[in-house]
């Protein structure tokens, strides 16, 4: 005989959900639009949106201007002026949240107003970037483009890119030419391999990029993340024999292909292409750590090594940088966030998954020292293991 129905019988899943959400506006708690039909706008709507856009003067342009050659200039890293032992007490005195997202890369900070930093705080910021590689400050509405440029100038000579987009209003202020515009909207479809383009900025320069900042002016409701990979961790992931082999080698970096791409689009090149040689393993002047310094964007071959061997090694390093998860940090942008990173010791890649929404940012890049390798420098893991061993009283901590 079948059992009689009782009140203890549970409702089906759809009925349970319906009961739970009666009187509750689900739309009010959903963040991020995934209905592509709703995201699509008409040409008329696009035009009206553009006309009302606050940052039109910072939209991308490719003016036909000629830039002078970049002179070699000795740079003193501001991080060397900071107290290495005070845990960034001055920089973080007003912070309400400090999150070290991953052990080796990525720190997110709220509560600090970057427009009020004094020199002591700026020096500590440089030290934090050198150690953590990527440092993000949330909610920086007060930091406009001019204040971002001034902050960048404190850390080094501003770099003006020969090929990438400048702001539409670049002639409104002498320093605006140093802004690199990051922009995508409903008129620009992502290219096929955009999200696998891991690179470090302008590594072809004699003095490549150092401390760099990217301010988000408009962020999509979801998507449009940026990923970074640690050159310290990439070096530490290699076998000791490969580490020693690479420490003796240099690689060529060039802007030739980037310039050719610009020309094919019918756009002007503002400075002739340049090709340089840099050590594959680079020493950071502040931390003293060894870092891998090659990138798929601009590195072309290892000097003095057969092409097949060079390609095999470089492709291995490129693949490692894109897949070594312990070396990576991923940022979900909000409007008015600003990310600082050290181009000497990181690679980065943008995710172009936000079409047809708009993503708009402005980057300020500063020059660093001429890359060098110090044979007496150490790896990050070596220093960490030595500290652990000292704490435990051990001779060493075995590596896994």
Secondary structure, DSSP 4 states (H G I P E B T S, - for coil): -PPPP-TTPPPPHHHHHHHHHTT--GGGT--S---HHHH---HHHHHHHHHT-TTGGGSEE------PPPPP-----GGGGS-TTSTTTTTTTT-SEEEE-SSSS-EEEES--GGG--HHHHHHHHHHHHHHSEEEE---TT--HHHHHHHHHHHSPBP--SSSPEETTGGGSGGGGGEEEEEE-TT-PPPTTGGG--B-TTTTSTT-EEEEEEEEEE--SS---EEEEEHHHHHHTS-HHHHHHHHT-EEEEESHHHHHHHHHTT---SS---EEEEESEEE-TTT-BEEE---TTTEEEETTS-HHHHHHHHHHHHHHHHH-GGGEEEE---TT-EEEEETTSEEEEE----TTS-EEEEEEEEE-PPP---TT-B-HHHHHHHHHHHHHT-S-----
